[in-house]
Amino acid sequence: MPRPWNLDTLKEWDDRIRQVVDSFGLNCFPQEFEICDQNQMLGYMAYSGMPAHYPHWSYGKSYEKLKTLYEYGVSGLPYEMVINSNPSLAYLMRDNSLCLQILTIAHVYGHNDFFANNFTFQDTRPELTISNMKVRADRLRDYIEDPSIGLRKIETILDAAHALSLNCRRHRAIRKLTELQQRERALADLEPPHDPYAHLHPPRPREEPDLNRVPLEPEEDLLLFIRDHNPYLSDWEQDVLTIVHEQAQYFLPQIETKIMNEGWASYWHHRILNALELPQDLHLEFIVLHNQVIRPHPGGLNPYHLGFRIFEEIVRRQDEGAPRDDDRETDATRKTGDELIFDVREVDRDASFIRRFLDEDMMRELDMFEHEAEGEDRVISRVSDPDNWEQIKQTLLRNIGMASTPVIRITDADYAHNRELMLSHGHDGRDLDLEYAEKTMAYMHQLWGRTVHMETVVDEKPVVLTYTEDGLKAQAGGDGESED
């Protein structure tokens, strides 16, 4: 029979876990916990974990869907949810057993340490996370209550902004140049590099840059560009775009580090609970619960499983002295396994993490394979053998984090000298889903107020998509006849 628990019991276990966390060298924000029931957890899930959020119909729809799936037993609820804030806030389910509460508390400290130290989260200003969410919610509610604006106008622009919010700069560690710096770089590119053999080489023509072009360089932040360059947007519309963009920037690092984040938390809850020397009944339950968390998902990817196994393998190989492809350390300077994974936790995101540490031996050990549709069935197309493991790894890299979101850039805000918008799709071998492309361009057309074009590739042929008030049309290569 499960052991009973109360708040005092959880506080005692939290104190013990904090001591172990400190002894392992985890560097966490102060941690706060809130006990919630199933309905509260469903609400937090619909609001992406936030205790306060602005209203929008999509959150109500999400809540009703999650509640229905839960009540009919189709899906369960998470053991916990953690917010990237300082102090960190986590929610624990009231119905969890004592062992499950202990495991989730330890798991939370793993997430906490990751939020506090991974480079992708350094610009999220965690000390302002909760207050910023409340301020944005208040601003949106003020607009809704304004008789000249109202709910219908707010939801219309929120629909468009939500759909475009992840079309933004992905590499936050790369500093964005100001307009003046872009202009200076364009002028500097006109000066050819010194060529000591210029008398032997034919002169190469250089095209004068159009310094009046807007944007001067392709722009990935779609919402911010529209906010700053559409003169017909009102102040409240610009503010709504700002609010949605800022919210997306909070979630972007979590999208980019899902495998690392869950793997890191799972690795440390395993280490922490083993160090606690649990009573036998709790330890046996912990083994069952831990295996449920990190078990592989047949035909799919469990980020807890993959992240946990990679961190575990990094430590094992490092402590056993197994060489790596990028190993340049001498015996005197070689780091321990724990020292190495702390460095990895700080400087990597999912793409670099998998690229560096998921090798052929590990992929074969994890039985990783690739499958594809064949009629109404799915068949295995590749397995992790010497001929195919690299292709499977590349497929994985193209479908994690933001890599699964197409790269759309604004290249010209005055196309055809008629303030029409020209977009460019960064084609990586995957064609756009034309249904989604049409919806995206419709929202761009709504926010920009003029015709929107997009250059892309469909079936290995260049295509220009054009969205007007009459809908979407495609023109092959920009020269062929248009078709609906």
N, C-alpha and C positions, 0 to 999 in steps of 0.2 A: 504494500500500500504506500502511495507517495507520502513523503514527509510533509506535514503542515508547515506553513511559513507565514510571517507577518512582516511589517516594515522594519521592525527591530532586527529580525533575522537577516533581511536583505542588507541592512546597514552593516551588520557584523561581517557578512561575506564580502561586501564591497570594500571594507577596510582591509581585509585579508588580501583581496585581489589587488588593491592599490599598492600594497607592500611588494607583492610579486612583480607587478608592472614596473615599479621603480627599480627593483633589483635587476630586471632584464634590460634596463636602460631605455625603455619607451618614454618619449617626451610628449606628454599629452596636455591639452587644455584642461582647465578645471571641468569636472564632469557632473552633470545634473541628470536625474532620472525622474520620469513621470509614469505612474501606473495608470493604465487605461483599459477600458473594456473593449469588446469587439466592435461596437458601433463607433466609438471614438477612434479606434485604429482604422476603421474603414474611412472615416472622415479625413484623418491625417494622410492616408494613402491617396485619396482623391485630391488633396491639396499638396501632394508631393512632400509630405512631412512637415509642412509649415503650420504653426499654431494660428497664424492669421494670413488671410489671403484676400485679394479683391474678388468680387463675384463675377462669374461667367457661367453660361449655361453648360459648358463642357465639363466643369467640375461636378455639377449636379448629375450629369449623365454618367460620368465616371463613377460617382458614388453609387448610383442605382445599379450599374452594371456589376461593380464589385460586390455589393450587398446581395444581389440575386445569385451570382455565382457561388458566394459563400454559403447562403442559406440552402442551396440545392446540392451542396457538397461537391461542386465542380472544382473549386479552388479553395485553398486555405488562406490563412493570414500569416504575415511575417512574424517571426518571434520578437523582432524589435525593429525600430527605425531610429536612425541617428541623423542629426542635423549638423552640418558644417558651420558651427558657430563657436564663439568664445565668450562665456563658457559653453561647452558642448551640451546639447540637449538630446536625450534619448528617451524613447517610449518603450515600456515593457508591458506585455500582455498580462492582465490580471489572472487569466486562467492557466498560465504557465506553471509547471511543477517547480519545486525548489531547485532541482538539478538544472532544469532548463533556464531558470532565472540566473543561476550562477554562470552557466555557459554564455548566455546572452550578455551579461554584464562584462565578462572577459572579452567577448567578441566586440562589444562597443568600444572598449579601450583600444583595441587594434585599429578600428576605424578612426577613433579620435587621434591617435598618433599619426595615422596616414594623412588626415586632413591638415594636421598642424605642421607637417614636414615635407610633403610632396610639393615639388616646384610648381605644378599646375594650379595649386590652390593659393599661391602666394599673393595674388591680386584680388582675392575674393572678399577681403576685409571681414573676416569672420566675427570680429567684435561688433559689427553693425548688422549682421545678417537678419536677426529677428526684428530689430527696430526698423530697418529699411523695408522689410516686408509689410510691417504695420503702416508705415508712412505711405507706401505705394497703395495699399488697400484703402487708406483714408482718402487719398487724392482721387482714386477712381470712384469711390462712393460719392464724393463731393460733385464730380462731373455728372454722375447718374442722377443726383438730386437737383441738379441745375435745370430749371424748366426749359432753358434754351438748348440743352443738349439731350439729356435723358438716356434711358437704358438702351433704346433701339440703336441710336447712333454709336454709343459706346461699344455695344456688342458687335456691330458691323465692322468697326475698325479693329477691334480685338480679334475677330475671326481672321482677318487678313494678317495682322501682326503675328499672331501665334503661328500661322502657317509658314511664315517667312523667318521666324526668329532664329532658327539654326543655320540659316544662310548668312554666316558671319565669319570673321577671321578665326581660324582654328588654332594657330600657333601663337599663343599669347606671349611666349617668351621672345618672339621676334618683334622688335620694336617697330611700330608703324611710323613711316616717315610723314612729316607734315607736308602740306602743299608746297611750301617754300623749299623744303629739302628735296622733294620730288623734282621741282623745277631745276634746282641746282644740279641734281644728278643727270637730268636730261641734257643740260648744257655741257656737263663734263663728258658725257658719252660722245659728244661731237669731236672732242680732241682725241685723235688716234694715239694709241700707246706708242712709245718710242720703238722704232724698228731700225736696228743697226744695218739691216740689209735692204733698206727702202729703195736703193738704186736698182736692186734686182727684181723687186716685186712691182707688179702693175698697181697703180693707184686704185683704191677701192672707194666707190661712191658712197657717201653718207647722206641719209635722208634727214632733212631738217625736221626737228620735232615740232609738233603743233602745240605751242605753249598755251594756246587758248582752249584747248580741248578739256572737257570736263567729263569724267575725271582724267587727270593727266596720266595716271597709272590705273590698271584695272582695280575695281573696288569690290571687296567681298562683303562688307557690312551693308547689306541691302537696306535694312530699316533705317540705319543712321544716315545713309546717303539720301534716301527719300526725305527724311526729316529735315536735312540741312539744305536740300536743293529744290524742293517743291515749294515755290513761293505761295501756293494757294492753300496750303495747310494752315489751319488755325492754330493758336497756341496750345489749346487743349489736345488737338490731334497730334501735334509734335510731342507733347508730354506723354501721351499714351504710347507712342512708338518708343520713346525713351524708357518707359517703365518696362515694357515687354523685352526690350533689348537687354536691359540690366538684369532682368530675371533670367534670361537665357545664359548670360555670362556666369551666373552663379552655378547653373547646372552643367555647363560645358565641361569643366574638369572631371565631374563625376561620370559623364559619358565616356570621356577619354581614358579613364582609369578603372573601369568596372572590374576587370579581371584582377588587376593588381590589388585594388582596394579590398575586394571580397577575399582574395587569396591571402592577403596580409592579415586581415582580421581572423580568418579561419586558422592560419598558422599559429597566431599568438594565443587564440583561445585554447588551442590544443596544448601548447607549451605551458600556459598559465595553469590550466586545470590539472595537468599532470604534476606540476610543482606544488599544488595545494594539498596533495596527498588526501584525496577525498575518502570518506568512509566507503566501504565496499559496495553498499547498495547504490550510493550516488555515483560511484565510479563506473559501475556496470551500466547504469542508465546513461551516463555521459558517453560511453563508447558507442552505444546505440544511436544517440542523438547526433554525435559528431559524424558518424558514418552516413546518417541520413542527409546531413548538410552537404558533405563533400562527395557524395556518390555521383558517378557519371550518369548523364542523361542519354540513353540510347537514341542515336539519330540526331542529337542536338549537342549544345555546348553548355555545360554547367560552369559558370565563371568561378564559383567557389572551388570546384574540383581542380580546374586547370591551374588557377593561381596558387592554390595550396601545394599542389604537386611540384610546380616549378620552384617555388621558394624552398620547399623541402629538399629538392634535388640540388639547388645551388649550394645550400649549407653542407649537404653530404659530400658533394664533390670537392668543395673548397677545403673542408676539414680533412678529407682523405688525400688531398694533394693531387686530385685528378686534373690534368691539364685542360685548358680551354683554348679555343681558336685564337682568342684575343689576349691570351695570358702572357704578360711581359714582366711579371713580378719575379723577383729572386726569392729564395728561401728566407732571406733575412727580412724582406719587406712584405712578405705574403700576409694578407689579412686572414683573419678567422672567418668562418662561415657567417657568423652573426654580424661581424663588421661589414662584410660584403653586402649582405641583404639590407642593412641600414643605409648603405650608399645607394643601392638600387632603389629602395623605397623613396629616396630623396630626388633622384635625377631622372627616373624613367617614367614613361606612360605606357599604356598597353602595347602600342605598336612597337616601340623600341624594346620593351621587356620581352615580348615574344620573339622579335627578330634576333635578339642577343642570346637568349637562353633556351628556346625551344628547338632542340636539335633532332637529328634523325633517330638517335637511340631513344630519346624520351617520347617522340611521337609514336614509335613502334611499340614502346612499352604501354602507352596510353591507348593503343589500338585506334588511332585517329584515321579517319577515312573521309572520302568525299562522295556525296550521293547526288543524284539528279533525277528529274522527272522523266518517266518513260510511259507515256499513255496515262493511265490512272494510277500507276504504281511509281515507286521510287526505287532506283537500283544503285548499287555501289559502283561508282565510276573509277575511283582511284583508292588505293590503300597505301599505307606508309612503307613502301619498299624503296630500295635505292634509286629506282627510276622515277618515283612519283612523290616522294615526301616533300620535296621543295615546292612542287606545284600546289599541294594541299596546304602547305604553310602560307603560300602567297594568297590562296583563296581565303584562308582565315584572316590574314592581315587586311584584306580588302573588305571584310565584313564586320570589323570590330570598331568600336568608338565612332568617330565622325566619318570614318572611311566609307560607311554605308550611305552617307548623305552626299548627293551630287554637289560638286563645286560650281557655283553660279557666280559670275562676276559681271559688274556693270562696266562696259567699255566706252560707252558714248551716251551722254545725256542730251545730246542735240542732234541725233541722227537725222539725216536728210534735211538739216537746218530747220526742223519743225518741232523741236523739243520732244521728239520721240526717243524712246529708251532702247538702247541696244545692249543685250546681254550676251555673254559667252559661256558655254558649258565646257568645263574642263574634262573632256572625254578621256577616260582611262581604259577603254576597251569595253565598257558597259554602256549600252544605249539607255537613254532616258525612258522611263515609263511615260508614254505620251498622255495618259490620263492624268497623272500627277503633274506633268509639265503644263498641261492646259490649265489646271487649277492654280498652279503657282503663277503662271503668267496672268491669269484672271485677277489674282490678288494684287500683282504688281500694277496691272492696268488700273485697278480701283484706287490704289494709293497714289499713283503717279498722275492719273487723269488723262493720259495720252496713249497712243499706240505703243506697244511693246514688242520688240523683236528679240529672237535668241538664235545664235549660231550654235549648231550642234552637229552630230554625226548619227545617222540612222542607217543601219545595214551597210556600214562602211562607206556611206556616201554623205558628203556635206549637205546639210539642210538648214534653211532659215525658217524658223517658226515665227509667225506673226499673230499677235492677238489684238483684235479691235473690238468695238462694241458688237460686231456681228459674230464674234467667236474666234476660234483658232484656225489658221491656215498654214500650210507647209509649202515651201518652195525649194525645190532641189537645187543646191549649189547657188541659190540666189538668182539663177538665170532661167530655170525651167518654168513651166506653167504651174500656177497655184492649184492646190486641191484642198478641200475641206477635211 
